[in-house]
Amino acid sequence: MALFAVFQTTFLLALLSLRTYESEVLSEPLPLTPESLEVSVNSTCQCLHLQWTVHSLAYHQELKMVFQIQISRFKTSNVIRVENYSTTVKRDQVLHWSWESELPLECAAHFIRMRSMVDDARIPKPGFWSNWSSWEEADAQNLLGHDPLFVFPKDKLVEEGSNVTICYVSRIHQDNISCYLEGVQIYGEQLDRSVSAFELKNVSFIREKGTNVFCKVDQGGVLGGIVLFVSKVLEEPKDFSCETQDLKTLTCTWDPGSDTGLSKQPSQSYTLFESFSGKKTLCKHRNWCDWQVAQDSQETYNFTLLAENYFRKRSVSILFNLTQRVHPMTPYNLLPKNVGATNATMTWKVHSIGNNSTLLCQLELLAEGKVIQQSNVSIKVNGEYLLSELEPDTEYVARVRCAYTNHFWKWSELISQKFNTAEAAPSEAPDIWRNLKMVSGHPTVSLFWKPLSKVHANGKILFYNVIVENLDKPSRFEVLSIPAPASSTELTLDQCSYQIHVTAHNSVGPSPASVIVVSGDPGNEEVEKGRVNGTEDGFSVSWKPQSGDATGYVVEWCDGPQDLPCVLQWKNLGPNTTSTVISSGAFRPGVRYNFRIYGLSTKRMAHLLEKKAGYLEELAESLSIALIMVFQQRPGSRILEPKAPSDNPQVVMSKLTSHSFTLSWKDYSTESQPGFIQGYHVYLKPKAGEQCHPAFEKTVLPEDSVCCKYTIDNPGQKTFVVENLQPESVYEFFVTPYTSVGEGPLDAFTKVTTPDEYSHTLIHIILPMIFCVLIVMIICYLKSQWLKEKCYPDSPNPYKSSVLSLIKSKENPHLTIMYVNDCVPDAIEVINKPEGSKIQFLGTRKSLTETEFTKPAYLYLLPTEKNYSGPGPCMCFENFTYNQAASDFASCGHFPVTPQAPPHQLGPLTSPENLLKALGQNYMNSLGEIPAGEANLNYVSQLASPTSGDKDSLPTNPPEPALCSEYKMQMAIPLGLASAPPSENSSLSSTTLLGQGEHCP
């Protein structure tokens, strides 16, 4: 016990002595200057690494100290950084500190020194700084080569949005060095003679392979550059979630955001850490990671997902119960069976979860991409469900998904399967219509039907049956089979009534029949006409309700314009409907559409009730005068803006007088216009100073010209009479149609000049006179030959001459006709006109002047008998047919004849045959040389003619002629055939033609 007390006392005294010594040591100020300072350069991270020791500490002594570090650049006096570093120091411990420079270390020399101070609570006295250590230099330029131009930092990795300083070191000491960032010049600050720095702020990511920076000497061609690697900012993972499909494996997923990977730096890494078990795993994928469920039945998990890259770290956490994160696997083997026209059975299988877990499966049925049925089924392994109320010949899609029954988390992925139901007979009759027209006098029915919809066809339509039944002769009918997809046919009928049945057939059977009755009457009766308005939805058509046995209505129209072949469309409506909206994708603005409304009787016969016409939207291709009208918009419709007509009528002017003229444009079609024509404007430009007629209004045209305008408010009126005009005046007119908002285009005016006031009257007088003269001339021309034969024939026919009857009635009723064969001519009297014309003889080419023929010349014909010794009886016969003037100065010749000779023995002095022979030599040659009317030739005959009767009734005992009868002109003979006889002092010349060479003195 005593020994224990001795040891205790000794230990306490030693401890006290030690404490006293330490207290004395700590209470004394110690010189703790840093020693053995070394500085190194790390160009990769552009860092200065410092290491030093403190040798002044006592053995096993530990003190908390503060080291103050100064960093200078270029020279020691240029301090750029002062920083304090605190740490616990032991004797001879090597201390480390690093500093990252913003300016690349290769661009400037750096100087570092430090001092220290004890900052330990065990030293009560206030601390003081030790002496500065000596300056240590860090100059990376010493490691550079001999190239003329260097750019730093090399391959630096920075984060997007940070600031970066680059610099160049030039060994050629020139000022004409330019630097470029991705081809764009940048400007910086010159640090010394050979170094310049450039600060790039908020750098952005350009490409994974880095951003190019280069510098060059403008004229020398020296080039240097670097690649700056800019990484995207690491994002915090989003939508971090974990779930299991089989309660054996957890799958955690997340959205990683932007990839921060570069060619110099890998993508960010992800680590999954579970806090309850303390386990962690490095994920192999950027957006998901698997975790094996522990076999110790752990149900609650707390996961932390850590994302990190070179610059930073990001983390998210999640806490959940395993049984509440069950996501079943996708069902499989989904198949249809027992498929009929209206039902089908679907079967499928699922993957089991745990021990006999129940799954809730959802079965959906889709048609044309829309869900039409949805059912839920609870199963463990196999599923089955009956689908009913299906449509025949329809393609369906069945799809199934399942979820964990104990706690719903998510549906499994869907599995789908297509199937088609079987066909059935069509369920609805075809919608039919007809168009009746007359072709070559026979009624022709164009029968149309619309294809059945898929819902009512119940399969592929193969053909249509058309049964035509004669109602007047029920035993007669015709069956036509029209292959699909035809939708019309033509039937040629007679004037009887027919009932037509149409049915559609598929592979199963026919549809119900559609029935319509037609007759031979084309039904062109006059009915009420009206207009319909176009809206955004189409045409709103309405009609008056029909009382009686109407079973429905039909509205028909043509989809295309009127100048194109009609694509007939129709719409069937019920008996209680009096309005409908006609819509079609073929309707176009500016086109007139005509609608016809029919009523259907109980006998299925159609009767035309009304006609309608309208525009979906009235348009215009050009406007001369624009008017703006505001229409009240009805709910569900749009504002339609009618426009002006697109062209003007071709106007014809007629009935021009001195005070009026008529304009007409009957060929102008109003239906081809892009809007309803409401009337016409007639513009008239009068002569200067003339006022407008009261019926006209004064207006100003767009080109500032003034004219008169008359408004015709009846679109059916296509003629107009312009009245109250001035004679001999120039007017200009122009006609244009107008709609509810404007006129047609402004075309050129047509000029017209009114005639003189009296010219019209003169024309009425002169024109009939000219017409009458023309008629007379035409008649005379057509009857010229008849007139010539009647009045002045070339070879007179006494039997046809009307002059003889005139002579008989006036002078001698006993005058008769002399025949050539009944007389012997003995003298020819030649009478010349007093004009000085010449007579050309063809045989001799000799001309006789007027002085040679101033008096008649006679040609004496003497008897040819040799025993003729004296004058005989003579007769002078006058014929006015040939020359009336010659009878005034006719002369007779006296020829001797034997008085004893009986009258019946008197022969001709010269026979006609001899005379003609004597005359024939020169007559034909000279006749053509004598102009008509220049000479009149007359002949006289010595033979007396019968006093009465004609050639056929000559008396057997003619009267005895007188001894001397007066001879008159009888026959014209050309003057060239006669020669003048010798005569003294007389103007009468004669030539004697002697028979048989004899000459008569």
Secondary structure by P-SEA (a helix, b strand, c coil): caaaaaaaaaaaaaaaaaaaaaaaaaaccccccccbbbbbbbcccbbbbbbbbbccccccccccbbbbbbbbccccccccbbbbbbbbbccbbbbbbbbbbccccccbbbbbbbbbbbbccccccbbbbcccccbbbbbccccccccccccccccccccccbbbbbbbbbccccccbbbbcccbbbbbbbccccbbbbbbcccccccccbbbbbcccccccccccbbbbbbcccccccccccccccccbbbbbbbbcccccccccccbbbbbbbccccbbbbbccccbbbbbbbcccccbbbbbbbbbccccccbbbbbbcccccccccccccccccccccccbbbbbbbbbcccbbbbbbbbbbbccccccbbbbbbbccbbbbbbccccccbbbbbbbbbbbccccccccbbbbbbbbbbbccccccccccbbbbbcccbbbbbccccccccccccccccbbbbbbbcccccccbbbbbbccccccbbbbbccbbbbbbbbbbccccccbbbbbbbcccccccccccbbbbbcccccbbbbbbbcccccbbbbbbbccccccccccccccccccccbbbbbbccccccbbbbbbbbbbccccbbbbcbbbbbccbbbbccccbbbbbbbbbcccccbbbbbcccccccccccccccccbbbbccccccccccccccbbbbbbbcccccccccccccccccccbbbbbbbbccccccccccccccccbbbbbbbbbbcccccccccbbbbbbbcccaaaaaaaaaaaaaaaaaaaaaaaaaaaaaaaaacccccccccccaaaaaaaacccccbbbbbcccccccbbbbbbccccbbbbbcccccccccccccbbbbbbbcccccccccccbbbbbbbcccccccccbbbbbbbbcccccccccccccccaaaaaaaacccccccccccccccbbbbbbbccccccccccccccccccccccbbbbccccccccccccccccccccbbbbbbcccccccc
